[in-house]
Amino acid sequence: MGNDVTSRNVPIDIVGDIFDNSLIGGSVNHSKPNLSKEEAMSVYKFIELVGTSEKSWEDAVKEVVNTASKTLKDLRVAEVMEMDAKIEGNEVVMYRVKVKLSFKYHKS
């Protein structure tokens, strides 16, 4: 992904409303949920998407999730695989993230 400024894996749990907390440093509830048998026996698919923002990496992740949610159902987890920034004239002009996004697979 171009001129890398930084690159790291940052898991982001998007069950429910991810954006109630900030993506970096937000609190996460690690207690075990009570899953139904259907939920415990679920199948999930992963895809990789790239999001961009002129403001921040967090906004780039939000762009991925918001765009994907228009055509995919039951989004579950967004894992940031890579982060980089495009630099022009010694200034950051674009933040980019590569996101591995999971969603529940539904039988036809």
N, C-alpha and C positions, 0 to 999 in steps of 0.2 A: 504494500500500500504506500508507495511513494516515499517522500522525505520523512522518515520516522523520527519523531521527537522522543516517544516512549512507547513501550509495548508491554502489556501484562494481562494476565487473566483475572477478571473480576466477576465472580458470580453475582447475579442479581435476581432475587426471587420476585416474580411478578404475580404470584397467586393473589387474587383479590386486587386491590388498588395499589400498585407499586408506588405511586407518586404521593402517597400520604406522608412518606418519609423521604428525605433526600437520598439519592442513589448512592452517594458515598458518605459513609458515616451514619446512615439512618439506622434505627433500631429494628431488629428482626426478631420475631417470636420463634424460638427454637423448640417449643413444646410439641410433642407428637399429636397430630390431629386424629380425631376419631373418624377413620375412613370406612365407608360402606364397602361391601364385597365388590360392587361394580367398580368403585374407585380404586380399590386395591388390585384389581385385575385389569387395569387399563393399559393401553398401548399408546405410546407417544412417538411422534415424528420430529426430527430435528432438521432445520434448514439454516443456512448461513446467509446473512444480509449485511449490507454496509449502509450506515446512516451518516449523514453529514450535518453540520451546523456551523454557522458563523459565530455562535455565542459560546458553546461549551460541549464537552464530551457527554454530559448528562442530557443536554438537549438533543444530541445526535442519537442517543439511545431511545429517548422518548419518540423521536421521529420514526425510528425502526418499528417500535411497538405500535404506535398510532397508525402507521401505514399498514402494517401486517394485520392489525385487528379489523381492518375493513374487509378483508377477504378470508381470513382464517378464524376458526372458532376455537374456543377453549385454550387460549394461550396460557402457558404454564410458567416457563422460566426463560429469562434472557441472560445469557452468559457472554460477557464482553471478552472476546478472544484477543483482539488487538486494538490498540488506540494509537493514532498518530495525528499529526497536525501538518497542514500545508503551510509553508513559510514563503513569503514574498517580501523582499526589501527588509529583511530582518524582523518582520512582523508575522505573527500567526494570523492567517486569513481564513483558515477552515479547519475545524475539528472533525476527525473521522473515526468511526468505530466499526469493527467487524464483530457482529453479534451472532451467536448460535442461539436460535430461538426454538423452543419446543412447544408443541401443541398436541392436544389429544386427538388421536386417530379414531374416527367414527366408522363403524361398519355400515355398509350401504344397505 
